[in-house]
Amino acid sequence: MSAVAGIGIDGLPAPLGQVLPGHLYALSAPDQALATALTVGATGAALAARRRIALVVSDPESTCAALSAAGLDPVRAHRRGSLRVFGWTPRSSRAARLGPAQLLDELDAFGCGENALVWLWPAHPAFRWDDGAALAGFARLYQAWARLCRTSMVLLFGGQGSGEGHAQQLVARHPALGGLALLHGDARDALWETRQWSGTDPRQTAGLLRLGLGSDGRLRCEPDLVAEAENWRRRMLAADDRHDVLITRTAAGDTPSPSWTVLDDDATVERQMAGAVAASAVFGIASGRELRALARRLHRLRIACGRGVRLLVCEQGFRLRHGQVRLLLSLGAHAIVTPPQRVEAVLAQLDGIPYARPLSDDFEAALRTAIPPPLGGFREPAAFAVQARAMALQARDAGLECVLVGLSLAPSTDAAHARAQCRPTRTGDLFSIDGDTLHLLLYGCWPGDVDAALGHILQAPVEQLFDGQLRLADTPSILAALERIAARAATATHRPAVRAEPGMRSLLQSPLALQESAR
């Protein structure tokens, strides 16, 4: 059997929250807001997966309002046949006359099948939750129907007293549930407690998981990083491949360790790492052109193998910039080996230490935030101010650093000569000449690396071309300096100053827009 839907809690460790066809599940959420958030999340997850969902609720109007507030369209989903909201209340004459059995006829008419989810959250006296024997009888009836129709059904206890007590009665009299979980607290600070869930080991899921409500109205599981790291550490120390090291020929150098497995290229190392638990993979990087492919490879390995494998990157005659280091570390690398560091020493330091950084599943999104836009070279002051500001904001949002260097031209250096001597080759390095000052923005650069960067960019010594310099490394100071450059440029051309406050976000997301603004 395969999971047909989830209950809509983002980040809940699988298979918790996954419901299988033909099974009956029970959740306890006495807090009304928490139960509503669960209902909205389950509906959103089912609709996103193109599965039918039937909501059996006591207040359909408020439920539809909550769905609309979360960005869902219950009317459109109803017209498409994806959603049906049943108001199972004392005001329903059919419910009062026939009780819970009538509900199954209604669900049959809706067309529940293998790809459907029934979310049962009623507060009708006919369900008689407080009577343990009656509750177990209803549960057996619903489970038999779910098995016959290959439909998943979730009973949500909440809003009518002790949901936990009802859940305990149910499991005591009807132990063949697909899953039972108790949710404590409220939507702002909730705890998930697993009593049983199909496909899980009770010893591994005995703890409490913290839940919180996101800005989109969906519940999210906040991972216990300490417990997760300790679990991976135990797995790493017990793994048979703990001491295996796979390394590319270029990264191994002339004197590889006899215990290493030296392979021809990165692709071969990745193939050999399939199924690894705690083995080590060491890659080399000799050019910025290799960065994207290497980052993607690291991300694939980390997603496939988990946090126990050690992934290292060795600089091979190429110095990674601060932003590039942050990118590789955020996409799966344990560490960057920079000469004269030795691979053996770094591996020894990482022995038994799992990868602990938050890992984004969206590779392209992580790449966009860390890699500078494809821009570089000279810009006129007005365009420089606009583009440099957008890039400084991008760096700040990505947790990177930028440095704005102002170099005062020496009396013997004119603007044309300074421009000819300034030749940045990396994307993200922009420069402009404003009066007697050359301004240079270094994207994703450590303040301590500025001297080395200037040595690569300038074709003559700094002191030969300039007689003074100012370095700004904090974002507010950089933005203020760029504002002054924009104001002077506007004054020189008798046009209003270009302010980048609201529009920079759109430029930031679109390198093409940045390029157009430079023309």
N, C-alpha and C positions, 0 to 999 in steps of 0.2 A: 504494500500500500504506500502511496505517496501523499505527502501533505498537500491538501488542496487549498488551505488558507491559513493565515495567522490571525491572532487576536489583536494585532495592531499595536503592539508595544515595541518601539524601535530599540534595537540593541539587546533584546532579551536573548540570552544564549540558546542556540538551537540544541535539542528540539523543543525546549520549553516554548509554549505559545503556538506551536504548530498543531493543527487539528487534522485528524485523518478521517476519511470517509467511513461511515458506518459506526462511528464512535460517539459516545456521549461524554461531555466534559462539564465540570462544575467550577464556578468561581464565586468567591465571597468578597463583596465590596460594599459594606454597609454605608459608607459615605456616599451621598447622592451625587456630588460633583465628580467623585472618582468613578462611580458607575457610569455616569454620562460620558466621561472621557474614554472609558473602555469601549462603550458602545460606538462612539464616533470613530475611534481608532480601528475597531473591527470592521466597520462599514467601509472606511477609506481603504483598508488593506484588501478587502474583497473586491471592491470596484476597480482598484488599480490592477488587480490580477484577473479582471474580466470574469468574475464569478458572481453568481446570483447570491443575494443575501436577503433573508426574511427577518425583519425585526419585529418581535412580539413585545410590545411595551404598553405601559398603562397610560402614558400621556404622549400620544403621537405628535401633537402640535409642538410641544417643547422639544421633543426629540428631533423633529425636522428643523426647528430653529437652531438647535445645536449643530446639526449637520451643515446648515447653511453658513453658520458663523465660522466653521472650520474650512470653508472653501468648497464644500461639496454641494451638488445640486440635486436634492432628492426628487424634485418634480421631473427633471430630465431623466434621471436614472429610472424612475417609475415608468415613464413613457417608453423607455428602451427595454423594459422588462428585466432590468438588473436588480431592482430594489422594490420590496414591498414592505410597507409599514402597517402592522396589524395593531389596532387599538383594542387590547384585551382588557376591558374595564367592566365594572359593574353595570355601566350604562349599555353595554352590548347585550341585546336580548338573546342572541344566539349563544353567547358565552354563558349567560345566566341559565339558559335552558339546558344546554348539553354539556357544559363544563369543558375540561381539557381535551376530551376526545374529539370535540368539534374542531379544535385547532388543527388536528392532523388532516381533516378534510379540507380545511382552508389551505394548508400548506401543499396538499396534493394538487389542488386547483391552481396554485401559483406555479407548480411545475418544478418542485425540488427534485434534484437528482445528484449525481456524483460530484458535480462542480458547484454545489450549493452549500451555504452555511445558514443555519437557523440560530438566531440569537434570541434566547427566551428570557425576558426580564419583565415578567408581569407582576402585578400586585392585586390579583383578583382572588376573592375568597374561595372560589371554586378550586383553586390549586392546593389549598389547605397545607401550606408549608409546615405549619406547626405540628401536624400529625405525622410522626415518623413513619408509621406503616403506610399511610396514604401517599406520603412523599415518595417512599421507595416503590410503591405500586405505579405511580406516574412515571418515575424514572425508568422502570422496566418497560413500560409501554412505549416511552419515547425512544429508548435504546433499540427496542425491536423494530420500531418504525424506521429509525435512522439506518439500521443495518439493512433493512429491506430496500430502502431507497438509495442506499449508498450516499447518504447525506451526513454532514457533520452538524452536531447540535451542541450548543453551549447553554447551560443553565446559569444564570447570573442571580445570585442571592444578594439582595440589597434593597434598602429603602423600606423594609417592613420588619425591623427588629434585628435580632441577632443572626446575621448572615452566617457567621462562623458556626453557630449552634446548628443551623439547618444543614450546613455542609457536613458537619460531623455526624448528624443523624443519617444523612444520605450515605456516607461512606461506610457507616457501621451496618446498615441494612442492605446496601447495594454496592459491594466492593468492586464490581466489574466495571468501574468507570475508566474512561480513557485517560482522564487526568483530573486532579483536584488541586487547586491553589487558593490560598487565603491572601487577600490584600488588606493590609492594615494602614491606618492613617488616612490622609486625604490626598487630593490631587496634587497639592503643592509638595508634600513630603510623604510618599507612600512606600511601603515595604511589601515585597512579593515573597510569600512563603510557599514552597512546593511541598505538598503532602505526598503526591504521586503524580507521575506524568509518563505516558507511554514513550519508550525509547530512551529513558534516562536511568542512570544508576542513583538510587536514593541516597547513597553515601556521598556522591559528588554534588548533589543538589539540596543538601540539608540546610544550608545557610540561607540568610535573608538577603534579598537583592533590593537595592534602593531604586525607587522610581521617582521621576519628576515630570512635570508638565512643561512641554516646550512652547515656544511662541506660536507655533502653528496649531496648538490645541491637542497635540498627540502626546501620549505618555512615552517616556524614554527610560530605558534602563541605564543607570549610571554604573559603569563597571567598577568593581573593587580591584584596583590596580595592584594593591599589595598582595591580596590573595591570589590573583592571577599570576603575578611574578613568582610567588612561592611555589605554586603548582608547576609552573614551567621549570623552575630550578630543580625540583625533585625529578621531573622527567628527564632533564638534561643529564643529571648526575647518574641516572640509572640507564641511560641509553647506550646501546652497544656501539654506536658510531660516534661516540663522544670525542674520540681522539683522531678521527679521520679528517684529513685536510686535503681538499681538492684545490689546485691552483693552476692558473694559466702559465704557459711557458714564459711569457714576457714578464709577468709579475714575479715569477720564481727567481729570475736572474741567473747568474752564472753558477751560483753555489746553493742549489736547493737542498733542503733537508732530506735525508734518505727516507724518512717516514712519510713524506708528502707524496700525493698522487699528482704528477705533473701532466696536464692535458694541453692540447694544442690551442684551443681558443675558448672564448666565453660560452659559446653555444654548447660545446661539449661538456663544460663544467656544469651548466644548467641541467642538461639531460642526466648527468651522473648524480645530481643532487635530488632526483625524484625520490620521494619517500623518506628523505632524511629527517631525523628528529633533532640531533644535536651536532651534526657534522659542520665543518667549516668550509666556506668557499671564498677564495681570494681572487679578485679581478684586478687588472691594471688599467690605468687610463693615461694616454700619452698625448691627447689632444682634446680641445673643447668640442670638436665635432663628434666625439664618441659619447658625450655626456647623456644625450637623450636616450640612446639605445641602452646604455649601461643602467640608467635610472629605471627604465622600463623592465629590464631584466631583474634588477634587485627587487622591484615591486612584485613581479610575478613570483619570484622565489619566496619572498616573505609571506605572501598571501597563501601560496601552496603548502609551504612547510611549517609555518607558524613562527613563534617567537624563540624557539630553541636553537635554530641554526644560527651560526655566526657568519655574517657576510662582511668582508673587508674589501676596501678599495685602496690600491697602492698607486701613488703618484709616480709616473714613469717619465721623468724629465719634464713634467708639466705641473705647474702650480695651480691648484684649484682656488678659485676666489671664494670669499666668505659665503656668498649666496649659493654657489655651486655645492659647497660643503654642506650647507644647511639642507639643500634639496636632496642630496644623496642620503643624508642621515634621516630625513623625514620620510623617505620612500623605502626604507628597509635596511640600510647599511648600519652595521654596528659601530664601525670606526673607519677613519681615513688614516692610512699609514703614510706619513710624510718623512722622507729621508732626512736625517740618518736613522730614523726609527727602523726597527727590524720586525718582520712579521711574527717571528717566534715570540718576541716579548709582548706584542699586542695580544696575540692569541692567549698567552699565559694570563694576562690581566683580565681577559674576558671569560676565563674558564668558569662555567657554572652560572654565568650572568645572562639572563634572557634579555631579548630586545624589549625595551620598556617604553619607547616613544609612541604617542598616538599615531596610528597608521590609517591614512585615508584610503578608502576603497576606490575612490575616483582618481585615477592616475593623472588624467588630463587636468583636472581642477588643481591638484597639487603642483603640477608642472607650471601652470599659468601664474600661480601666485609667487613662485620662487625664481623663475627665469625672467630676465628683463625683456621688454619689448624689442623687436628687431630693429633698433635704432642706434645710431652712433655717428660720431664725426661732428662737423661744424654746423651751427645754426645761427641765424641772425638773432640778436638779443631778444626780440619779442617772441619768436618761436621757441627759442631756448628756454625762456622763463615758463612758458606754457608746458612744454614737454618735460622739462626737468622737474617741475612741480608734480605732474602726474606720476612720474617715476619715483619720486621721493615718497609720495603717498602709498604707492604700490609696495615699495620696500618696507615702509612702516607696517602696513597691514600684514605682510608676510613675515614679520619679525626679523627683517634684515636691516643692515646699516648702509647708509650712504654718506659720502663726504663731498662737500662742495668746497673746492679749492679756488681761491682768488689770488692770482699771480700779477703783481704790479710790473709793468713793462719797464725795463732799464732804459735810460736815456738813449743808448745806442741801438735799441730794438724798436722797430716800428711795427705797426699792426700786421702788415703783410708778411713780414719776416716771422713774427711770432706764430701766425697762422700756419705758415709753411713748415715750421718746426714742431708743431703739435699734431701728432698722427696716432690717435687712438684706434686700435684694431678690434677691440672687444665690443660686443653689443652692450648697450647700457652706459657707455662713456660718451657724454656729450660735452662740447665746449663752444664758447662764444667769446667775442671780444667786444667789450663795452667801454669805450673811451680808451683809457690807458691801463685797463685791467683785462686779463684773460681769465674767464671763469670756466672751470672744469668740474663736471659732475661725475663722480665715480660710483656706479651702482653696485650695491652689495659688497662694499669694500670695508675691511677692518681699518680703523684709524691707524693702526700700527703698520699697515701695508701701503700707506700712501706714498712713502719715499720710493719703494720698489715699483709701484705703479707709474710714478712720474718718470722713473728711469727708463721704463719701457715705452712710454708715450712720447716723451720729448726727445728730439734728435740731437740736442745739445744739453750740457749741464744746466741745471736750474739757475745757478748763480751767474751764468754767462748771459742768459736771456732776461732775467728778472732781478729786481733789487728788493723784493719783499713779497711775502705771501700770508694769506689768512686761510685757516682751515675751519670749517664748520661741520660738526659731526652729529648734532642733534636736529631732529626734524623741524621744530619750531624756528630755530635760527636759520635753517636752510630756506624754509618757506618765506620768512621775512626778507632775506636777501634777494630771493627771486622776485618778490613783490617790488622791491626797489628797482631791480633791473627792468621789470616790465613798465614801471612808471617812467623811468628815464627814456625808454624806447618810445613810449607813447608821446612824451613831450617833444622828442626829437622829430617825430613825424606829424605832430599836431593832431593826434588822435587820442581818444580816451584810453586810459590804461586797461590792459587786458587782465581781468580778474578770473581766477580759475575755480572759485569756490564751488558752485554746484556742478559745473560742466566737467570737472576733472574726472569724476567717477566714470562717466561715459567714455571719455578719452582713455582712461586707464584700462577699460575692458576691451578697447579696440585699437590695436596697433595700427590698423589702416587709417583710423581717424587721426592718430598722431602724425602719420606720414603726410596726410592731407593738410594738416595745420602748418606743416613746415614749408609748403609751397607758396 
